[in-house]
């Protein structure tokens, strides 16, 4: 890996910290998000299990003698370890034998049914989740505003360089794939479309060794794309597929396919938040559906810039998805977690960031400046309702927006920040 061409990733600091604390780490995440490049930068030696050289000689060696491929300077990178699942136990055993920190970095773009035959690796192998690039990592955000500082009520009122609607759409269609950054605009959707093809036609079979109904899988993915950033149920997905594609898929098949998509890191849902509110307000517990990157939903919908300019409702959901991808990356870098809020009064909060001390931040996501006032009123209303019902209110109220030339604290205490100025 050419270190001069490497774009630093937010996860780099987490990798350094974890290598100093554990014998091995495993970096998991969707293919083509940059795991191998990042792991290479942080390793001293490597072996690529998926290397086809010599009729996949490395894979054959790993299957015959796992210990042999573990030999090398530490940290040693073992790329795509899931191709030979017994490597998990081999790494765990080596870590136990030497009791040294930072020996191995494993990367994986899929999760086998069972990690390790003998041992889970708990306490020996720490798991880190890597995603496509945030706007800050791809240099599409100025990084003038820190999410961590917002969470600590450290607000900055500043002017920023304003973006436009077409640029926001381009960022959604292009996605956070490192391989897309230098493409021409007309080719932005190519990587996401090819990714879907590769997953459906090749990678799922390699993961399971079972031939699945690729047509049904594709129709389920398209239904998920139509319902991106919503709390759609499996029954609703079934109905949507029937109405739009005239296909009957039973609930067990939908659940099975969704599990496979999660194991391939193709989807990553946003859990409902309620654990720390302690309010008498009844909270729903449905997950909000997400692709790991909004470009995948665009590819499945065949949503071009022209299409999205004429469908602002879909664009709004995709913009929310873009922001929540970044919020998840930023928040996890300082030990926080991302949720969403929805109660039985139909009041919602797009994103909730829960800090490790139990405090929580309520965030609404709005594309245009004309939506900020309504979003602020909604946040204040929910905060007051939680207080009235004896709950723990959010520490900070925030609106993440797309089209604004400033970050500022409003008179009602709601902080407004453009996504193109945000970092961790």
C-alpha positions as CSV (number, residue, x, y, z in Angstrom):
1,X,0.0,0.0,0.0
2,X,1.4,3.4,-1.0
3,X,1.3,5.5,2.2
4,X,1.6,8.7,0.3
5,X,-1.7,8.0,-1.6
6,X,-3.6,6.7,1.4
7,X,-6.4,8.9,2.6
8,X,-6.5,8.6,6.4
9,X,-9.6,6.9,7.9
10,X,-11.3,7.7,11.2
11,X,-10.9,4.1,12.2
12,X,-7.1,4.4,12.1
13,X,-6.9,5.7,15.7
14,X,-9.3,3.0,16.9
15,X,-7.1,0.3,15.2
16,X,-4.0,1.7,17.0
17,X,-5.7,1.7,20.4
18,X,-7.1,-1.8,20.0
19,X,-3.8,-3.2,18.8
20,X,-2.3,-1.9,22.1
21,X,-5.0,-3.6,24.1
22,X,-5.7,-7.0,22.3
23,X,-3.7,-9.8,20.8
24,X,-5.6,-9.5,17.6
25,X,-8.3,-7.4,15.9
26,X,-10.7,-8.2,13.2
27,X,-11.8,-5.4,10.8
28,X,-15.2,-6.3,9.4
29,X,-17.2,-4.5,6.7
30,X,-18.6,-4.4,3.3
31,X,-16.3,-5.2,0.3
32,X,-14.5,-2.3,-1.4
33,X,-14.9,0.1,1.6
34,X,-11.1,0.2,2.1
35,X,-10.4,-2.5,4.8
36,X,-7.4,-4.0,3.1
37,X,-5.7,-0.6,2.5
38,X,-6.3,0.5,6.0
39,X,-5.2,-2.8,7.5
40,X,-2.0,-2.7,5.3
41,X,-1.1,0.7,6.5
42,X,-1.3,-0.5,10.1
43,X,0.5,-3.9,9.6
44,X,4.1,-4.9,9.2
45,X,3.6,-8.1,7.2
46,X,0.6,-9.7,5.3
47,X,-0.9,-12.6,3.6
48,X,-3.9,-12.4,1.2
49,X,-6.0,-15.5,1.4
50,X,-8.0,-14.5,-1.7
51,X,-4.9,-14.1,-3.9
52,X,-5.4,-16.3,-7.0
53,X,-1.7,-16.7,-7.6
54,X,-0.6,-20.3,-7.9
55,X,-4.2,-21.5,-8.1
56,X,-5.0,-19.9,-4.8
57,X,-1.9,-21.2,-3.1
58,X,-2.3,-19.0,0.0
59,X,-5.7,-20.4,0.6
60,X,-4.5,-24.0,0.1
61,X,-1.6,-23.4,2.6
62,X,-4.0,-21.9,5.1
63,X,-6.3,-24.9,4.8
64,X,-3.5,-27.5,5.2
65,X,-1.5,-25.7,7.9
66,X,-3.0,-22.6,9.3
67,X,-0.1,-21.9,11.6
68,X,2.2,-21.6,8.6
69,X,0.5,-18.5,7.2
70,X,0.5,-16.8,10.6
71,X,4.3,-16.5,10.6
72,X,5.5,-12.9,9.9
73,X,6.3,-9.6,11.6
74,X,3.6,-8.2,13.9
75,X,1.0,-6.9,13.3
76,X,0.5,-9.5,10.6
77,X,-2.4,-8.9,8.2
78,X,-4.6,-11.9,7.3
79,X,-6.9,-10.6,4.5
80,X,-10.3,-12.2,3.9
81,X,-9.8,-14.7,6.7
82,X,-13.4,-16.0,6.3
83,X,-12.2,-17.9,3.1
84,X,-10.6,-20.3,5.6
85,X,-12.7,-20.1,8.8
86,X,-10.4,-22.3,10.8
87,X,-7.9,-19.4,10.8
88,X,-10.0,-17.8,13.5
89,X,-9.2,-20.6,16.0
90,X,-5.6,-20.6,14.8
91,X,-5.2,-16.9,15.5
92,X,-6.9,-17.2,18.9
93,X,-4.6,-20.1,19.8
94,X,-1.5,-18.1,18.8
95,X,-2.6,-15.1,20.9
96,X,-3.2,-17.3,23.9
97,X,0.3,-18.9,23.6
98,X,2.3,-15.7,23.4
99,X,0.1,-13.3,25.4
100,X,1.4,-10.4,23.4
101,X,-0.6,-7.5,22.1
102,X,-1.1,-6.4,18.5
103,X,-0.1,-9.7,16.8
104,X,-2.7,-10.0,14.1
105,X,-5.1,-7.9,12.0
106,X,-7.8,-10.0,10.3
107,X,-10.1,-8.5,7.7
108,X,-13.4,-9.9,6.5
109,X,-16.1,-8.9,4.1
110,X,-18.6,-11.6,5.3
111,X,-19.3,-13.4,8.5
112,X,-19.3,-17.2,8.5
113,X,-22.1,-18.9,10.2
114,X,-19.8,-19.7,13.1
115,X,-16.7,-17.8,14.0
116,X,-14.3,-20.4,15.3
117,X,-15.1,-24.0,15.9
118,X,-13.5,-24.1,19.4
119,X,-13.7,-20.6,20.8
120,X,-15.5,-17.2,20.1
121,X,-12.2,-15.3,20.5
122,X,-13.8,-13.1,23.2
123,X,-11.0,-11.2,25.0
124,X,-8.4,-12.2,22.4
125,X,-9.8,-10.9,19.1
126,X,-11.5,-7.5,19.2
127,X,-14.0,-6.6,16.4
128,X,-14.0,-3.3,14.6
129,X,-16.6,-2.4,12.0
130,X,-15.5,-0.4,9.0
131,X,-17.8,1.3,6.5
132,X,-17.5,3.3,3.3
133,X,-16.0,6.7,3.7
134,X,-17.8,9.5,5.5
135,X,-17.9,12.9,3.8
136,X,-15.1,14.1,6.1
137,X,-12.9,11.1,5.1
138,X,-13.5,11.7,1.3
139,X,-12.7,15.4,1.8
140,X,-16.3,16.4,0.9
141,X,-16.8,17.9,4.4
142,X,-14.6,20.7,5.6
143,X,-14.6,19.3,9.1
144,X,-15.1,22.6,10.8
145,X,-17.6,21.3,13.3
146,X,-17.0,18.3,15.6
147,X,-19.9,15.9,16.5
148,X,-18.1,15.0,19.7
149,X,-17.9,18.7,20.6
150,X,-21.6,19.2,19.8
151,X,-22.4,16.3,22.1
152,X,-20.5,18.1,24.9
153,X,-22.4,21.4,24.2
154,X,-19.4,23.0,22.7
155,X,-21.1,25.0,19.9
156,X,-19.4,27.0,17.2
157,X,-21.2,29.7,15.2
158,X,-19.4,30.1,11.9
159,X,-20.1,30.6,8.2
160,X,-19.2,27.8,5.9
161,X,-18.9,27.3,2.2
162,X,-22.4,26.6,0.9
163,X,-23.1,23.6,-1.3
164,X,-25.9,23.1,-3.8
165,X,-28.6,20.5,-4.3
166,X,-26.8,18.9,-7.3
167,X,-23.7,18.4,-5.3
168,X,-25.6,16.7,-2.5
169,X,-27.2,14.4,-5.0
170,X,-23.8,13.5,-6.5
171,X,-22.5,12.6,-3.1
172,X,-25.4,10.3,-2.5
173,X,-25.1,8.6,-5.9
174,X,-21.3,8.3,-5.7
175,X,-21.3,6.9,-2.2
176,X,-18.3,6.5,0.1
177,X,-16.4,4.0,-2.0
178,X,-12.7,4.8,-2.2
179,X,-12.6,3.6,-5.8
180,X,-15.3,6.1,-6.8
181,X,-13.5,9.3,-5.6
182,X,-11.7,9.9,-8.9
183,X,-14.4,8.9,-11.3
184,X,-16.2,11.2,-13.6
185,X,-19.7,12.2,-12.6
186,X,-21.4,10.1,-15.2
187,X,-19.7,7.0,-13.8
188,X,-20.5,7.6,-10.1
189,X,-23.1,4.8,-10.0
190,X,-20.9,2.1,-11.6
191,X,-19.3,0.7,-8.4
192,X,-22.5,0.5,-6.5
193,X,-24.3,-1.3,-9.4
194,X,-21.4,-3.7,-9.9
195,X,-21.3,-4.4,-6.1
196,X,-24.9,-5.5,-6.2
197,X,-24.2,-7.8,-9.1
198,X,-21.2,-9.3,-7.4
199,X,-23.1,-9.9,-4.2
200,X,-26.1,-11.5,-5.8
201,X,-24.3,-13.6,-8.5
202,X,-21.1,-14.6,-6.7
203,X,-20.4,-13.7,-3.1
204,X,-23.5,-15.1,-1.5
205,X,-22.8,-18.5,-3.0
206,X,-19.1,-18.3,-1.9
207,X,-20.3,-17.6,1.7
208,X,-22.8,-20.4,1.9
209,X,-22.1,-22.8,-0.9
210,X,-25.9,-22.8,-1.6
211,X,-27.6,-21.7,-4.7
212,X,-30.2,-19.0,-3.8
213,X,-33.0,-17.6,-5.9
214,X,-31.2,-14.5,-7.3
215,X,-34.3,-13.1,-8.8
216,X,-36.1,-13.1,-5.4
217,X,-33.0,-11.7,-3.7
218,X,-32.9,-8.9,-6.2
219,X,-36.6,-8.0,-5.8
220,X,-36.1,-8.0,-2.0
221,X,-33.2,-5.6,-2.3
222,X,-35.2,-3.3,-4.6
223,X,-38.0,-3.3,-2.0
224,X,-35.5,-2.4,0.7
225,X,-34.3,0.4,-1.5
226,X,-37.9,1.7,-1.9
227,X,-38.2,1.6,1.9
228,X,-34.7,3.0,2.7
229,X,-34.6,4.9,6.0
230,X,-38.0,3.6,7.2
231,X,-39.2,1.2,9.8
232,X,-40.8,-1.2,7.3
233,X,-41.7,-4.6,8.6
234,X,-41.1,-8.0,6.9
235,X,-44.8,-8.2,6.2
236,X,-44.7,-4.8,4.6
237,X,-41.7,-5.8,2.5
238,X,-43.7,-8.9,1.4
239,X,-46.7,-6.7,0.4
240,X,-44.4,-4.2,-1.4
241,X,-42.8,-6.9,-3.5
242,X,-46.2,-8.4,-4.4
243,X,-47.5,-5.0,-5.5
244,X,-44.4,-3.8,-7.4
245,X,-42.9,-7.0,-8.8
246,X,-45.9,-9.4,-8.8
247,X,-43.7,-11.9,-6.8
248,X,-44.7,-13.9,-3.7
249,X,-42.0,-14.3,-1.2
250,X,-42.9,-15.9,2.2
251,X,-41.8,-14.3,5.5
252,X,-39.3,-17.1,6.3
253,X,-37.5,-16.5,3.0
254,X,-37.4,-12.7,3.6
255,X,-36.0,-13.2,7.1
256,X,-33.4,-15.7,5.8
257,X,-32.3,-13.3,3.0
258,X,-32.1,-10.3,5.3
259,X,-29.9,-12.4,7.6
260,X,-27.6,-13.1,4.7
261,X,-27.5,-9.4,3.7
262,X,-26.5,-8.5,7.2
263,X,-23.7,-11.2,7.2
264,X,-22.4,-9.7,3.9
265,X,-22.5,-6.2,5.6
266,X,-24.8,-5.1,2.8
267,X,-27.4,-3.7,5.2
268,X,-27.0,-2.2,8.7
269,X,-30.1,-1.3,10.5
270,X,-30.6,1.5,13.0
271,X,-32.0,0.3,16.3
272,X,-34.7,2.1,18.3
273,X,-33.7,4.1,21.3
274,X,-35.5,3.9,24.7
275,X,-33.1,2.5,27.2
276,X,-32.2,5.7,28.9
277,X,-35.3,7.8,28.6
278,X,-37.2,6.3,31.6
279,X,-40.3,8.0,30.6
280,X,-43.9,6.9,30.7
281,X,-44.2,7.7,26.9
282,X,-44.6,4.4,25.0
283,X,-41.7,3.9,22.6
284,X,-41.7,1.8,19.5
285,X,-38.9,-0.7,19.0
286,X,-38.8,-1.2,15.3
287,X,-35.4,-1.0,13.5
288,X,-35.0,1.6,10.7
289,X,-33.8,-0.1,7.5
290,X,-30.6,1.0,5.9
291,X,-28.1,0.0,3.3
292,X,-24.6,0.4,4.4
293,X,-24.2,3.1,1.9
294,X,-27.0,5.2,0.2
295,X,-25.4,4.7,-3.2
296,X,-26.6,1.1,-3.1
297,X,-30.2,2.2,-2.8
298,X,-29.7,4.6,-5.7
299,X,-28.2,1.8,-7.8
300,X,-31.2,-0.5,-7.1
301,X,-33.7,2.2,-7.9
302,X,-31.7,3.3,-10.9
303,X,-32.0,6.8,-9.4
304,X,-30.0,9.3,-11.5
305,X,-29.5,13.0,-10.7
306,X,-32.4,13.9,-13.0
307,X,-34.7,11.3,-11.3
308,X,-33.9,12.6,-7.8
309,X,-34.3,16.2,-8.8
310,X,-37.9,15.3,-9.7
311,X,-38.5,13.1,-6.7
312,X,-37.7,15.2,-3.6
313,X,-39.4,12.8,-1.3
314,X,-37.1,9.9,-2.2
315,X,-34.1,12.3,-2.2
316,X,-35.0,13.3,1.4
317,X,-34.8,9.7,2.5
318,X,-31.5,9.1,0.7
319,X,-30.1,12.3,2.2
320,X,-31.1,11.1,5.7
321,X,-29.4,7.8,4.9
322,X,-26.2,9.6,3.9
323,X,-26.2,11.6,7.1
324,X,-26.9,8.6,9.3
325,X,-24.0,6.7,7.6
326,X,-21.7,9.5,8.6
327,X,-23.2,10.0,12.1
328,X,-22.6,6.3,12.8
329,X,-19.0,6.5,11.7
330,X,-18.4,9.7,13.7
331,X,-20.2,8.7,16.9
332,X,-18.5,5.3,17.1
333,X,-15.1,6.9,16.9
334,X,-15.6,8.4,20.4
335,X,-17.5,5.4,21.9
336,X,-21.1,6.6,21.2
337,X,-23.9,4.6,19.5
338,X,-26.5,5.6,16.9
339,X,-30.2,5.0,17.3
340,X,-33.5,6.5,16.3
341,X,-36.6,7.4,18.3
342,X,-40.3,6.8,17.5
343,X,-43.2,6.8,19.9
344,X,-46.9,5.9,19.7
345,X,-47.9,9.5,19.4
346,X,-46.1,9.4,16.0
347,X,-43.4,11.7,17.2
348,X,-40.0,10.8,15.8
349,X,-36.3,11.8,16.0
350,X,-34.3,10.8,13.0
351,X,-31.1,10.1,14.9
352,X,-30.2,9.6,18.5
353,X,-26.5,9.6,19.6
354,X,-26.1,7.9,23.0
355,X,-22.9,8.7,24.8
356,X,-21.0,6.1,27.0
357,X,-22.1,8.0,30.1
358,X,-25.8,7.6,29.3
359,X,-26.4,11.2,28.0
360,X,-28.2,11.3,24.6
361,X,-28.4,13.8,21.7
362,X,-31.5,14.3,19.6
363,X,-30.8,15.0,15.9
364,X,-33.2,15.8,13.1
365,X,-32.0,15.6,9.5
366,X,-33.3,18.0,6.9
367,X,-32.2,18.7,3.4
368,X,-33.3,22.3,2.9
369,X,-33.2,25.4,5.1
370,X,-36.9,25.9,4.8
371,X,-37.4,22.8,6.9
372,X,-35.3,23.9,9.9
373,X,-38.0,25.8,11.8
374,X,-40.4,22.8,11.8
375,X,-37.7,20.4,12.7
376,X,-36.6,22.6,15.7
377,X,-40.2,22.8,16.9
378,X,-40.5,19.0,16.7
379,X,-37.3,18.5,18.7
380,X,-38.4,21.0,21.4
381,X,-41.9,19.4,21.6
382,X,-40.5,15.9,22.1
383,X,-38.0,17.1,24.7
384,X,-40.7,18.8,26.7
385,X,-43.0,15.7,26.5
386,X,-40.3,13.5,27.8
387,X,-39.6,15.9,30.7
388,X,-43.4,16.1,31.5
389,X,-43.6,12.3,31.6
390,X,-40.7,12.0,34.0
391,X,-38.1,10.9,31.6
392,X,-34.5,11.9,30.9
393,X,-34.4,14.5,28.2
394,X,-31.8,14.9,25.4
395,X,-28.7,16.8,26.4
396,X,-28.5,18.5,23.1
397,X,-31.0,19.3,20.3
398,X,-29.4,19.4,16.8
399,X,-30.4,19.7,13.2
400,X,-28.1,18.3,10.5
401,X,-28.9,20.0,7.2
402,X,-27.8,19.9,3.6
403,X,-28.2,23.4,2.2
404,X,-27.0,26.0,4.6
405,X,-24.1,28.4,4.7
406,X,-23.7,28.5,8.4
407,X,-23.5,26.5,11.6
408,X,-25.2,28.3,14.5
409,X,-27.1,28.0,17.8
410,X,-30.7,29.1,17.6
411,X,-32.6,31.1,20.2
412,X,-34.6,28.0,21.1
413,X,-31.4,26.1,22.0
414,X,-31.3,24.0,18.8
415,X,-28.0,23.8,17.1
416,X,-27.9,23.7,13.3
417,X,-25.0,22.2,11.4
418,X,-24.5,21.4,7.7
419,X,-23.4,17.8,7.0
420,X,-20.6,19.2,4.7
421,X,-19.0,20.9,7.7
422,X,-19.2,17.9,10.1
423,X,-16.5,15.5,11.3
424,X,-16.1,13.2,14.3
